[in-house]
């Protein structure tokens, strides 16, 4: 049986869609999943990136695509009242229900659906308290231990080379995004492509140009 580590942040609609679609995408295969919450914002800071919702045209496209993907896959989804929202309360609550930095599928499902179904404010304090009552965590979400677990998960993910969510790790290989699920399935099923050397060659491709060489925003280098 293969083991998959699913790195997630409840702020990501793609992580929600991947979570809901995972059983269908991997139907018929033998596997188990370990769910690990991480802080996506820390990934952005580490790699010096803006989030999709921080780039105005990309923000509009992201929400349109997410809504289309949801209906295409038959997954209920309503955009929250505001996005991006602060996911720390949700991440810590989820971890307070788990152990050693992992959570079970029920907890992940409950928190994801809190954020991505119904169209309410995902970070609203009253709703968060109601969610806490529903989940009845055995630990205090505001405790230093829980906060340390989230940081440890995030730091370990960065050390593995993660840059976004959702990311799936299987046998040391990283698969990023909802659209990577077919590729993940192929790996789990023993697809011969992975023995072709293309996986390794992709990482060895030299960079032809660095962005700092551009003459200005959106311009091409002068000849």
Secondary structure, 3 states (H helix, E strand, C coil): CEEEEEEECCCCHHHHHHHHHHHHHCCCCCEEEEEEECCHHHHHHHHCCCCHHHCHHHHHHHHHHHHHHHHHHCCCCCCCCCCCCCCHHHHHHHHHCCECCEECHHHHHHHHHHHHCCCCCCCCHHHHHHHHHHHCCCCCCCCHHHHHHHHHHHHHHHHHCCCCCCEEEECCEEEECHHHHHHHHHHHCCCHHHHCCHHHHHHHCCCCCCHHHCCCCCCCCCC
